[in-house]
């Protein structure tokens, strides 16, 4: 599993198209992208750790297709 964790600040609301394009490129390269709000990271670290853990434990899209 290759996971990219992106911490997005307020400026990302102006970068929706660029971020989506970057996500598609990373996903084509086999990465899963997890985007987290900077406010969440600074105030709720245990939730962030749980989200990352869940992303790492979740089946990859390719494995999901094989399983189901």
Residue, then its C-alpha position, 0 to 999 in steps of 0.5 A: x500500500x502506498x499512501x499519500x497524506x495531504x494536509x490541506x489548509x484554507x488555501x486549498x479551497x482555491x486549488x480544487x481543480x489542481x488538487x483533483x488533477x494531482x490526485x488522479x496522477x498519484x492514483x494512476x501511479x498506484x498511490x491512495x490519497x488521504x486528504x485531511x484538513x489542517x485544522x483537524x490535524x492541529x486539534x484532533x490528532x487522535x482522529x487523524x491517526x485513526x483515519x490514517x490507520x483505517x486508510x492503511x488497513x482498507x483494501x486497495x481499490x484493485x483488491x476490492x474489485x477482486x474480492x467483490 
